[in-house]
Amino acid sequence: MNKKTIKDVDWQGKKALVRVDFNVPQDKATGAITDDARIRAALPTIQYLLDHGAAVILMSHLGRPKDGPDPKYSMKVTADHLATLISAPVHFVGQTTGAEAEAAAAALKPGEVLVLENTRFDKRETKNDPGMAAELAKLGDVYVNDAFGSAHRAHASTEGVARLMPAVAGFLMEKELAFLGKALESPERPFVAILGGAKISDKIGVISNLLTKVDAILIGGGMANTFLAAQGVNMGKSLVEADALETARELMAKGGEMIQLPVDLRVAEAFAADAADKVVAVGEVPAEWMALDIGPATIAHYSNRLAGARTVVWNGPMGVFEFPKFAQGTFAIAEILGGLKDATTIIGGGDSAAAIRDAGLEAKMSHVSTGGGASLEFLEGIELPGVAALNDKE
C-alpha cells in the first residue's frame, strides 16, 4: 500500500479527525448494540493516536436515517460503549458540524476522545457536499480514514474532507488493503475464490475480474441457481435471475473449468425455516420445490478443491443462512477454511463474516474484512474513493 498511515505523522498536540465505521447492528426494540466488532476493530488506531499525544475526534454514520436526525440512530450509544472499552475520557456532542461541534473539538485535550453525531443526520453527507467537508475540516489537524466499510462511498466524511487536509490511513484500513491487495496482486497459489449470495448481478464485475487472477471459483447461494439454470437445469421454484442467464453463460464460457458449481442441493417445499427439506442431485429439483442450500456432495467436492489452497477469498453465504436448516453449507465452508494449513484466508465481510463469527472461527482466519460492499468493489478492481483521497507516500 503506497498510502501514508498514522505512523507517518507526529501526533503530539494535534487533533486527529478520524472516520471510523461504527455502523453497528442494534436491537430493534431497545437500540442496544448487538455486535461491537466494528468498534473493537478501530481500537488499535484510537489507542495509538491517544498514546502518541493526539486528541481524537471520531465520526461515523449509523443506520439509514431517512429525513435528518432520528434519535434511534444517534451515535451516543456508540460513544457510551466505547467508554467501556478504553480508559481515556470519551465525550459526545450532538452535532456533526457547526458551532457546538467546533467548541467541543476546540476544548478537547490530548488523550481525550470526542464522538460526533451521526454524519448522515446531515443530508449533505451522502452528496459529498463541499460545504460540509469544509466544516468537518475545521475540527481537526489531520484526517484519518479507518472506515474501510465506507471507503467505497464518496461522501463528505469519507472523501470530501480528505481533499482539504493532510489525510492518512488508520491501522484497520491499512490491514484491509494489505490483505485484499496481496490477494489480487501477488497471491500464493493455488488461489481459490468462494462466491455466494443471492444474485449474480451483484457480483458480475467481481467474477469477471477474479477469472483473470484465480485458479478456481466455487459458486454457492442463490447465484448458483442462475448458473445451473443457464446450463438448462430445471430449478423448480428456486430463485433464478432470468435477466442474468445470458451473463451467466458468458461467464461460464470465459471461465470454463475454473467455475465450479454445486453437484447436489438441499431443497425445500417453501421459503421458511421449518419447511420440509431433502437433498437432491442437480437436475432433480421437484417442480414445486426450491434450492436453499448446497448439499453434502457439493460440500465434499468444494472441500477437495480447497485442500492445498494457499490463498482463499470468500464472499457470500452458500444458502439461506438465516434459516438454521439451510445454513449447513455455509457453516461447513467456514469449518473447512478454519482447518486449512498454510493458507491465507480472507473473509469478505457481510454474511460470510457473520458465519465465521457465529461458528467461533474468527481467530482461525487470516483476515475477516469489516466491509462487505467495499471488499466486493475492491475485488472487482475498482479504486475506492475513500482510499484514493488519502496522501501517497513520497
GUMAR-100061 format. One record per residue (C-alpha): residue in three letters; x, y, z. Coordinates in steps of 0.2 Angstrom, whole numbers, plus 5000, padded with zeros to 4 digits. Layout:
// GUMAR-100061
ALAXYZ...
// end
This chain:
// GUMAR-100061
MET500050005000ASN500850164995LYS499750275006LYS500350375021THR499750305038ILE499550365056LYS501450315058ASP501950445046VAL501350585057ASP502050675073TRP500450675083GLN501050775098GLY499750915102LYS498750885086LYS496950845084ALA496550685074LEU494950695064VAL494550505062ARG493250425051VAL492850265059ASP491450135054PHE490350125070ASN488850075059VAL488549935072PRO486949815072GLN485749865086ASP484249785094LYS482649855086ALA481749865102THR483049935114GLY484350015102ALA485749915112ILE487249865102THR487149685097ASP488849665090ASP490349785093ALA491549705081ARG491749865071ILE492049975086ARG493349855093ALA494149845076ALA494550035077LEU495350025094PRO497149995089THR497050165079ILE496250255093GLN497450195106TYR498950235095LEU498350415092LEU498050435111ASP499750365116HIS500650475104GLY499950635111ALA498350675100ALA496650725104VAL495450605094ILE493850665086LEU492850515079MET491450525066SER490450395058HIS488650355051LEU487450235060GLY486050155051ARG485050245037PRO484150395044LYS482850445031ASP482450635035GLY483850715045PRO484150675064ASP483250525071PRO483650485090LYS483650295087TYR485250325076SER486150445087MET488050405089LYS487850425108VAL487550235110THR489250205102ALA490150345112ASP489450265128HIS490050095123LEU491750155118ALA491950225135THR491850045142LEU493249985130ILE494650115133SER495250215148ALA495350385140PRO493850505143VAL492550495130HIS491450645126PHE489950665115VAL489250815105GLY487550815097GLN488150895081THR489250845067THR489751015062GLY489351195067ALA489751305082GLU489351165095ALA490451035087GLU491851165084ALA491851225103ALA491851035108ALA493351005097ALA494251155102ALA494051115121LEU494750935118LYS496350895126PRO497750775121GLY497250605127GLU495450635126VAL494150575113LEU492650665106VAL491250575096LEU490250675084GLU488450655080ASN487950535065THR488650605049ARG487050555040PHE485950675050ASP486650805039LYS485950775021ARG487450855013GLU488550695019THR487950575005LYS488050714992ASN489950744996ASP489450924999PRO491051034999GLY490251155012MET490051005024ALA491850945020ALA492551115024GLU491551125041LEU492250955045ALA494051005041LYS493951145054LEU493851025068GLY495550935066ASP497350955060VAL497550785051TYR496250675044VAL496250485047ASN495250365037ASP494950195047ALA493250165039PHE493650035026GLY491749985026SER491350155020ALA492850185008HIS491850134993ARG490750284995ALA491250464990HIS490450555005ALA490950715013SER491650625028THR492550495018GLU493150585003GLY492750765003VAL493650815019ALA495150715014ARG495550835000LEU495550985012MET496850925025PRO498350805027ALA497550635025VAL498250465031ALA497550285033GLY497250205050PHE497850035055LEU496249945050MET496250025033GLU498049985031LYS497749805036GLU496249785024LEU497149855009ALA498649745013PHE497749585014LEU496549614999GLY497949704989LYS499149554990ALA497749434986LEU497449524969GLU499249574965SER500349434971PRO499349294979GLU500149124984ARG499448994973PRO498348894972PHE497149044974VAL495348994976ALA493849114977ILE492149064985LEU490749174980GLY488949154986GLY487449264990ALA485849284981LYS486249374965ILE487449364950SER487049544945ASP487949604962LYS489549504958ILE489749514938GLY491149634940VAL491949534954ILE491849364944SER492549444928ASN494049524937LEU494449364948LEU494349254932THR495949334927LYS496849304944VAL496149144952ASP496448964949ALA494648914954ILE492949004959LEU491748894969ILE489948954967GLY488548944980GLY487049034986GLY485649094976MET486849144962ALA487248954959ASN485448934954THR485549054940PHE487248974934LEU486348804934ALA484848864925ALA485948944912GLN486548764909GLY484748714906VAL484548634923ASN482748634929MET482748734946GLY480948714951LYS480448864961SER482148914966LEU482749094965VAL483349124947GLU483849284939ALA483049274922ASP483849434916ALA485649364921LEU485549204912GLU486549264897THR487849344908ALA488049184917ARG488349084901GLU489649214895LEU490549204912MET490549014911ALA491149024893LYS492549134899GLY492949044915GLY492748864909GLU493348734922MET493848874933ILE492048904938GLN491448764949LEU489548734953PRO488548634965VAL488348444961ASP486848424974LEU485748544983ARG484648554999VAL482948594993ALA481348655002GLU479548644999ALA479348835004PHE480448985009ALA480348955028ALA481448905042ASP480348755046ALA479948695028ALA480148515023ASP481848485015LYS482848355007VAL484448334997VAL484348304978ALA485648294964VAL485748444952GLY484448414939GLU483248334951VAL482448484960PRO480548444961ALA479448564951GLU478648644967TRP480248644977MET481748774979ALA483548764982LEU484048844998ASP485748775001ILE487148674994GLY487148484998PRO488448365006ALA489148304990THR489548484985ILE490248525002ALA491448374999HIS491848424981TYR492248604987SER493248535002ASN494348444989ARG494548594978LEU495148694994ALA496348565000GLY498048634997ALA497448814993ARG498748944998THR497549094996VAL495649094998VAL494449244997TRP492649205002ASN491149325000GLY489349275002PRO488449135010MET488148965002GLY486248955006VAL484949045016PHE486049075031GLU484649155041PHE483748985042PRO484748865053LYS484248715042PHE484948795027ALA486548865035GLN487448705034GLY488348735018THR488948905024PHE489548835041ALA490348685033ILE491348805022ALA491848905037GLU492448745046ILE493448695030LEU494348865029GLY494648855048GLY495548695045LEU496648745031LYS498548745035ASP499748865027ALA498348965018THR497949155019THR496049155022ILE495149315018ILE493349335023GLY492449475013GLY491349555026GLY489449545027ASP488649375030SER490249275027ALA491049375041ALA489449345052ALA489549155048ILE491349145053ARG490949245070ASP489449135073ALA490548975071GLY491849045083LEU493149035069GLU493749215068ALA495349185076LYS495749045063MET495649165048SER497049275042HIS495849425039VAL494049455042SER493549615032THR492449745040GLY491749795024GLY490649685013GLY490249814999ALA491949895000SER492849724999LEU491749674984GLU492149834974PHE494049814979LEU493949634972GLU493149704956GLY494649814953ILE493849974957GLU494850114965LEU493950154982PRO493650344983GLY494050345002VAL495750264998ALA496150374983ALA495950534993LEU497250485005ASN499050555004ASP500350454994LYS501950405002GLU503350514995
// end
